[in-house]
Amino acid sequence: MYYNTRRLTETALLTTLITISGAIKLPGFIPGTEFQLSAPLAVAICGVFGFTKYITAGILSSLIGLILGTQNLLNVGIAMIFRLVVGICVTALGTSWPVLVMAGPLGSSVARLALGGILGKGAIPLLLAAVPGMIYTALTAWPLTLLLKKVKLQTEKVVQSVQR
């Protein structure tokens, strides 16, 4: 019973974090280079909580975005490509800092290439527009991972002391 409640609560909180941070966009100096704050947070979530919780929270976040009308199917498809690439990287290569630093930019690159293929437009301009966001993701994914690890450890300590 306790495990299911904890899992449900963690998943709901992670879903909320992804949804809210995905709605916040940092403007770029060049039009089209705005950046969603959810990318480095998503990488950190995958690294700390594992692929299953990460992908579940990501799917739920996308469903919420569709229901609220803040996302369309194209947005969700591109986000899912990003999530799958990040998840595959972290699952296959581990949670070391080089992997987490590169997983986000790799996910963004593959998602932009897919977007270029879907739209039938050149992928190079789409990739170039994503470079500032990729740099931001690479710089912030590891510190966010450390922060989430600390929060998770503190939560586990509190839970253990309550159970005694």
C-alpha positions in Angstrom: 0.0 0.0 0.0 2.7 2.5 1.0 4.8 1.8 -2.0 1.9 2.4 -4.4 1.0 5.7 -2.7 4.6 6.8 -2.9 5.0 5.8 -6.5 1.8 7.6 -7.4 2.7 10.7 -5.5 6.2 10.9 -7.1 4.9 10.4 -10.6 2.3 13.1 -10.1 4.9 15.5 -8.8 7.3 14.7 -11.6 4.4 15.2 -14.1 3.6 18.5 -12.6 7.3 19.6 -12.8 7.6 18.7 -16.4 4.3 20.3 -17.3 4.9 23.6 -15.6 8.6 23.9 -16.7 7.5 23.0 -20.3 5.2 26.0 -20.2 8.0 28.4 -19.3 10.1 29.5 -22.3 13.2 31.6 -22.2 13.4 34.0 -25.1 16.4 33.8 -27.4 18.3 36.6 -29.0 17.2 35.4 -32.4 13.5 34.6 -33.2 12.8 30.9 -33.1 15.6 30.1 -30.5 13.4 30.2 -27.4 14.0 27.4 -25.0 11.8 25.3 -22.8 13.0 24.8 -19.2 11.6 21.3 -19.2 14.5 19.8 -21.2 17.3 19.8 -18.5 14.7 18.9 -15.9 13.6 16.0 -17.9 17.1 14.7 -18.2 17.6 15.1 -14.5 14.4 13.2 -13.7 15.4 10.4 -16.0 18.8 10.2 -14.3 17.5 10.2 -10.7 14.1 8.5 -10.9 14.7 6.1 -13.8 13.3 5.6 -17.3 9.9 4.1 -16.2 8.9 7.0 -14.0 10.4 9.5 -16.4 8.5 8.3 -19.4 5.3 7.8 -17.4 5.5 11.4 -16.2 6.3 12.6 -19.7 3.3 10.9 -21.2 1.0 12.2 -18.5 2.5 15.7 -19.0 1.8 15.5 -22.8 -1.8 14.3 -22.1 -2.3 17.3 -19.8 -0.9 19.6 -22.5 -3.3 18.1 -25.1 -6.3 18.4 -22.7 -5.4 22.0 -21.8 -4.8 22.9 -25.4 -1.3 24.1 -24.8 0.1 21.3 -27.1 -0.9 19.7 -30.3 0.0 16.2 -31.6 3.1 17.5 -33.4 4.4 19.0 -30.1 3.7 15.8 -28.3 5.4 13.7 -31.0 8.5 15.8 -31.0 8.6 15.8 -27.1 8.2 12.0 -27.1 11.1 11.6 -29.5 13.2 13.8 -27.2 12.1 11.7 -24.2 12.9 8.4 -25.9 16.3 9.4 -27.0 17.2 10.8 -23.5 15.8 7.6 -21.9 17.7 5.3 -24.2 20.9 7.2 -23.6 20.5 7.1 -19.8 19.4 3.5 -19.7 22.1 2.3 -22.0 25.0 4.4 -20.9 24.2 5.1 -17.2 23.8 8.3 -15.1 27.4 9.7 -15.1 27.7 13.4 -15.7 29.0 13.1 -19.3 26.0 11.0 -20.3 23.5 13.4 -18.6 25.2 16.4 -20.1 25.0 15.0 -23.6 21.6 13.2 -23.5 19.6 16.4 -23.7 21.4 17.9 -26.7 21.3 14.6 -28.4 17.6 14.2 -27.8 17.0 17.8 -29.1 19.0 17.1 -32.2 17.1 13.9 -33.0 13.8 15.6 -32.3 14.8 18.6 -34.6 15.8 16.2 -37.4 12.5 14.4 -37.0 10.7 17.7 -37.2 12.5 18.6 -40.3 11.5 15.3 -41.9 7.9 15.7 -40.8 7.7 19.2 -42.2 9.7 18.5 -45.2 12.0 21.5 -44.5 15.7 21.7 -44.0 16.8 20.3 -40.7 20.0 22.4 -40.5 18.1 25.7 -39.7 16.0 23.8 -37.2 19.2 22.4 -35.6 20.9 25.8 -35.6 17.9 27.4 -33.9 18.1 24.8 -31.1 21.8 25.3 -30.3 21.3 27.9 -27.6 18.8 25.6 -25.9 21.1 22.6 -26.3 23.9 24.6 -24.6 21.6 25.6 -21.8 20.4 22.0 -21.3 24.0 20.7 -21.3 25.0 23.3 -18.7 22.1 22.8 -16.3 21.2 19.1 -16.6 23.9 17.9 -14.2 23.3 20.6 -11.4 19.6 19.8 -11.6 20.4 16.1 -11.3 22.4 16.7 -8.2 19.6 18.8 -6.7 17.0 16.1 -7.4 19.2 13.4 -5.9 19.5 15.5 -2.8 15.8 16.0 -2.6 15.1 12.3 -3.2 17.7 11.3 -0.5 16.2 13.7 2.0 12.7 12.4 1.3 13.8 8.8 1.8 15.4 9.8 5.2 12.2 11.4 6.3 10.1 8.4 5.3 12.4 6.0 7.1 12.3 8.1 10.3 8.5 8.2 10.1 8.2 4.4 9.6 10.2 3.7 12.7 
